[in-house]
Amino acid sequence: MFVLLHVRRRQHHRSRRLLGVDVLDRGIAEATISISSYRVESPGVEGVGLRTNQFRADNLDSGSFSRVAEEFLLASRISRWDREFAISVMDYFGDPMIETYGKLDQDTYVEGDVLDLPPSSVARMAVSEAIRQRRTRRYYTGDPLHLADIAALMRDTAGITGAGDVEKSNGDHVRYWYRAVPSGGGLYPVELQFVALNVRGLDRGVYRYAPRRDQLVRTGDAETADALVASVSTPEDDLNPEAAAGIFCLIGHPWRSMRKYGPRGLRFVLHESGAMAEHMHLVATSLGVGTADYSSFFDDDANDALDCDGLSRLVLHMVLVGVPSE
Ligand SMILES: Cc1cc2nc3c(=O)[nH]c(=O)nc-3n(C[C@H](O)[C@H](O)[C@H](O)COP(=O)(O)O)c2cc1C
């Protein structure tokens, strides 16, 4: 029993390093041997301690491990005649929700320093050319970016780009604000934070982009930025975040969508973060700035750094930006 517990603890410790893909790690080899030697006599899959994702995929019919990701796919389906879904969505067309939409992310009061953004840098190429040229850039020179470049990336990813007036039952109108990316139900459940590491005109720290104000709100200092960088799990040879100008963090608020759409809303949150990342890549390419999607961060560390609880508010994705060295 003691040996089993010991092995489990070691397994947990090693799994935190697996994303570094240190396949020759002696510890993993030792753990594998130890676990295999405690295999139960049955040849079933439950007799194996260390389970890779390939092992799970190859033994889908065993029924002996959790399949939560697929449960989510099933739970987030929309079916014909689903009255609960229809009534929940209908609620968002009534007067109280029309008022709420009008106030979405209004940011009347903000905590933290508020900073103005300069005019955005101007794209140097057509969208079709940016699509052709876009490539993941994982290595950066360490040179700073201009705040005007960051402003362009923020506005073209999360900025307000239009408005429309919606009528309430009494004939009054409420103004809705539309943004650069499409959003399931127009709820905009993904917030944009920027971890500034090396940007001219911006102190090292963390900043939230406030769309309705088109301003930055400082939410963390240099120490917060360091904590976020430390959540990056990839070895430095594969990517050099310290030489990047900054890291965009896409923060999801699942219940903003799930309150209206149930589990389906979570799909919308993920779609939106993908759309935002793609806008960022194309705008960056058009400005000669390098970007890399980065999803191999340690979730608990990243959430802790940005004061997210990991459920009602969580780091969904990161995009590194910098002066590309390749
Ligand atoms: C959702 C997502 C997550 C990604 N995460 C990482 C990552 O953690 N580390 C990394 O080096 N590249 C990451 N990438 C970049 C891919 O490796 C890259 O897009 C792919 O190799 C294709 O290359 P290209 O972007 O240059 O066309 C990610 C891409 C996507 C779409």
Ligand as a Chemical Component Dictionary entry (heavy atoms), coordinates in Angstrom:
data_LIG
# 
_chem_comp.id                   LIG 
_chem_comp.type                 NON-POLYMER 
_chem_comp.pdbx_formal_charge   0 
_chem_comp.three_letter_code    LIG 
# 
loop_
_chem_comp_atom.comp_id 
_chem_comp_atom.atom_id 
_chem_comp_atom.alt_atom_id 
_chem_comp_atom.type_symbol 
_chem_comp_atom.charge 
_chem_comp_atom.model_Cartn_x 
_chem_comp_atom.model_Cartn_y 
_chem_comp_atom.model_Cartn_z 
_chem_comp_atom.pdbx_ordinal 
LIG C1  C1  C 0 -5.370 25.918 -30.067 1  
LIG C2  C2  C 0 -3.901 25.987 -30.395 2  
LIG C3  C3  C 0 -2.973 25.795 -29.405 3  
LIG C4  C4  C 0 -1.601 25.879 -29.674 4  
LIG N1  N1  N 0 -0.702 25.731 -28.656 5  
LIG C5  C5  C 0 0.611  25.805 -28.919 6  
LIG C6  C6  C 0 1.555  25.653 -27.860 7  
LIG O1  O1  O 0 1.184  25.462 -26.729 8  
LIG N2  N2  N 0 2.870  25.732 -28.154 9  
LIG C7  C7  C 0 3.311  25.976 -29.414 10 
LIG O2  O2  O 0 4.525  26.039 -29.618 11 
LIG N3  N3  N 0 2.447  26.106 -30.457 12 
LIG C8  C8  C 0 1.113  26.043 -30.229 13 
LIG N4  N4  N 0 0.207  26.203 -31.262 14 
LIG C9  C9  C 0 0.692  26.502 -32.620 15 
LIG C10 C10 C 0 0.664  25.289 -33.533 16 
LIG O3  O3  O 0 1.699  24.400 -33.190 17 
LIG C11 C11 C 0 0.803  25.773 -34.977 18 
LIG O4  O4  O 0 -0.312 26.569 -35.300 19 
LIG C12 C12 C 0 0.898  24.608 -35.960 20 
LIG O5  O5  O 0 2.100  23.905 -35.765 21 
LIG C13 C13 C 0 0.805  25.034 -37.398 22 
LIG O6  O6  O 0 1.817  25.983 -37.710 23 
LIG P1  P1  P 0 1.472  27.445 -38.272 24 
LIG O7  O7  O 0 0.658  28.149 -37.210 25 
LIG O8  O8  O 0 2.792  28.135 -38.470 26 
LIG O9  O9  O 0 0.697  27.307 -39.532 27 
LIG C14 C14 C 0 -1.157 26.116 -31.006 28 
LIG C15 C15 C 0 -2.111 26.303 -32.008 29 
LIG C16 C16 C 0 -3.468 26.268 -31.714 30 
LIG C17 C17 C 0 -4.475 26.510 -32.814 31 
# 
loop_
_chem_comp_bond.comp_id 
_chem_comp_bond.atom_id_1 
_chem_comp_bond.atom_id_2 
_chem_comp_bond.value_order 
_chem_comp_bond.pdbx_ordinal 
LIG C1  C2  SING 1  
LIG C2  C3  SING 2  
LIG C2  C16 DOUB 3  
LIG C3  C4  DOUB 4  
LIG C4  N1  SING 5  
LIG C4  C14 SING 6  
LIG N1  C5  DOUB 7  
LIG C5  C6  SING 8  
LIG C5  C8  SING 9  
LIG C6  O1  DOUB 10 
LIG C6  N2  SING 11 
LIG N2  C7  SING 12 
LIG C7  O2  DOUB 13 
LIG C7  N3  SING 14 
LIG N3  C8  DOUB 15 
LIG C8  N4  SING 16 
LIG N4  C9  SING 17 
LIG N4  C14 SING 18 
LIG C9  C10 SING 19 
LIG C10 O3  SING 20 
LIG C10 C11 SING 21 
LIG C11 O4  SING 22 
LIG C11 C12 SING 23 
LIG C12 O5  SING 24 
LIG C12 C13 SING 25 
LIG C13 O6  SING 26 
LIG O6  P1  SING 27 
LIG P1  O7  DOUB 28 
LIG P1  O8  SING 29 
LIG P1  O9  SING 30 
LIG C14 C15 DOUB 31 
LIG C15 C16 SING 32 
LIG C16 C17 SING 33 
# 
